[in-house]
């Protein structure tokens, strides 16, 4: 586990295994909004062939931002993403993002979907709505990986054109991790 690191903005120490929030606070409707729940964290789990796999989890700004749409974002609070692209704070994505850490920690007992873009997705429901979480994984060491959450949103708005879940290939997360850590291809076939 990583050390407790003080948050430079608040001065508070982050819990054990969690770093300070990587995203600066923003002001939305005259209220300060923080992203402490999206701080980098790590956890450990076992796979069928490995004990004590260590997973470092990081999040992208796409978990709480979207392209600016005046109908959905009356107050354009600019968020600059990891590539320098200007996006807009999205209250719906932000609210849904508060459950992301719990979804990620539950992955070792669940299946994920491999997308045609060669990343992976968690498709679940939150408050009765579909919620899609897209992520990639990378081997760091023999028993260590990085899971990077690229985007997360509820695709129930008109602007989201998503493939049906049946177009994705399901795989147990621990099998995905075993293949990754063994340097095997991450292409899964069959249904």
C-alpha positions in Angstrom: 0.0 0.0 0.0 1.1 3.6 -0.6 1.8 6.1 2.1 -0.8 8.6 3.3 -0.1 11.8 1.3 -1.4 15.2 2.4 -3.7 16.9 -0.1 -2.1 20.2 -1.1 -5.5 21.9 -1.5 -7.0 20.8 1.9 -4.0 19.8 3.9 -5.8 16.6 4.9 -4.1 13.3 4.7 -5.5 10.9 2.3 -6.5 7.4 3.7 -4.0 4.6 3.5 -3.6 3.3 0.0 -5.1 6.5 -1.5 -3.3 9.5 -2.9 -4.5 13.1 -2.9 -7.0 14.0 -5.6 -5.3 14.6 -8.9 -8.0 17.0 -10.1 -8.3 20.7 -8.9 -11.6 21.8 -7.3 -14.1 23.6 -9.5 -16.9 26.0 -8.6 -20.4 24.9 -9.9 -23.4 27.0 -9.1 -21.3 28.9 -6.6 -20.5 25.7 -4.8 -17.0 24.2 -4.5 -16.8 20.7 -5.9 -13.9 18.4 -5.1 -12.8 15.1 -6.7 -11.4 13.3 -3.6 -13.4 10.2 -4.4 -11.5 9.9 -7.7 -8.0 9.9 -6.1 -5.6 7.3 -7.2 -5.9 4.2 -4.9 -4.7 0.6 -4.8 -6.0 -2.7 -3.6 -4.9 -6.3 -3.7 -6.7 -9.5 -4.7 -6.0 -13.1 -5.7 -6.5 -14.7 -9.2 -6.8 -18.4 -10.0 -3.0 -18.6 -10.5 -1.6 -15.7 -8.4 -1.9 -14.5 -4.8 -1.6 -10.9 -3.8 -2.0 -9.1 -7.1 -1.6 -5.4 -6.5 -3.8 -3.0 -8.6 -3.2 0.7 -8.9 -6.4 2.6 -10.0 -6.4 6.0 -11.7 -9.3 8.0 -13.2 -9.6 10.3 -16.2 -11.5 13.6 -16.3 -14.0 11.9 -18.6 -15.5 10.3 -15.5 -17.0 13.7 -14.6 -16.8 15.8 -17.8 -18.4 15.9 -21.2 -18.5 18.0 -24.4 -20.2 21.2 -23.6 -23.9 21.1 -24.4 -25.8 24.3 -23.4 -29.0 22.4 -23.0 -27.4 20.0 -20.4 -24.7 22.3 -19.0 -26.2 25.8 -18.5 -23.1 26.8 -16.6 -20.0 26.0 -18.7 -17.4 25.0 -16.1 -14.3 24.2 -18.1 -12.4 21.0 -17.4 -9.2 20.4 -19.3 -8.7 16.7 -20.0 -5.4 14.7 -20.0 -4.8 15.6 -23.7 -5.4 19.4 -23.2 -8.9 19.2 -24.7 -11.5 21.6 -23.1 -14.5 19.8 -21.8 -17.3 20.8 -19.4 -18.1 19.6 -15.9 -21.1 17.3 -16.1 -23.1 17.0 -12.8 -24.7 13.6 -13.8 -21.3 12.0 -14.6 -19.9 13.5 -11.4 -22.8 12.1 -9.2 -22.4 8.7 -10.8 -18.6 8.7 -10.3 -19.0 8.6 -6.5 -19.7 4.9 -6.9 -16.7 4.1 -9.1 -14.2 3.0 -6.4 -16.7 0.5 -5.1 -17.3 -0.9 -8.6 -13.6 -1.2 -9.2 -12.9 -2.9 -5.9 -15.6 -5.5 -6.7 -14.0 -6.4 -10.1 -12.2 -9.6 -8.9 -15.5 -11.3 -8.3 -17.1 -10.1 -11.6 -17.0 -10.3 -15.3 -16.1 -7.4 -17.6 -16.7 -6.8 -21.3 -14.0 -6.5 -24.0 -14.9 -3.8 -26.4 -14.1 -3.6 -30.1 -11.7 -0.7 -29.2 -9.6 -3.2 -27.2 -10.4 -1.7 -23.8 -12.8 -3.1 -21.3 -16.1 -2.1 -19.8 -18.1 -2.6 -16.7 -21.8 -2.4 -17.5 -24.0 -2.1 -14.5 -27.0 -0.2 -13.2 -27.0 2.8 -10.9 -30.3 4.1 -9.6 -32.1 2.0 -12.2 -30.0 3.4 -15.1 -27.4 1.7 -17.2 -23.9 2.9 -16.2 -20.9 2.1 -18.4 -17.3 2.3 -17.1 -14.5 2.0 -19.7 -11.0 1.1 -18.6 -7.7 -0.2 -19.8 -5.2 -2.3 -17.9 -1.4 -2.4 -18.1 1.2 -4.7 -16.5 3.6 -2.8 -14.3 5.4 -5.7 -12.6 5.1 -9.5 -12.1 2.2 -9.1 -9.7 1.2 -5.4 -10.2 -1.0 -3.7 -12.7 -2.5 -0.3 -13.4 -6.2 0.0 -14.2 -7.0 3.4 -15.8 -10.7 4.4 -15.9 -10.9 6.2 -19.3 -14.6 7.2 -19.1 -17.8 6.5 -17.2 -21.4 7.6 -18.0 -25.0 6.6 -18.3 -25.8 6.2 -22.0 -29.4 7.0 -21.7 -29.2 10.5 -23.2 -29.8 11.0 -26.9 -26.3 12.1 -27.6 -24.8 8.7 -26.6 -24.7 6.2 -29.4 -23.4 3.0 -27.8 -23.1 -0.6 -28.9 -25.4 -3.0 -27.2 -23.8 -5.1 -24.6 -24.3 -8.2 -26.8 -21.6 -6.8 -29.1 -19.0 -7.1 -26.4 -17.2 -10.3 -25.3 -17.5 -11.1 -21.6 -14.6 -12.3 -19.5 -13.9 -12.9 -15.9 -11.8 -10.0 -14.6 -9.3 -12.3 -12.8 -8.7 -14.3 -16.0 -8.1 -11.0 -17.8 -5.5 -10.1 -15.1 -3.8 -13.5 -15.2 -3.4 -13.2 -19.0 -2.1 -9.6 -18.7 0.4 -10.5 -16.0 1.6 -13.6 -18.0 2.2 -11.3 -21.0 -0.4 -13.1 -23.0 -2.6 -11.5 -25.6 -5.8 -9.9 -24.2 -8.1 -11.1 -27.0 -10.9 -13.2 -25.8 -13.1 -15.2 -28.3 -16.3 -17.0 -28.1 -19.4 -16.3 -26.1 
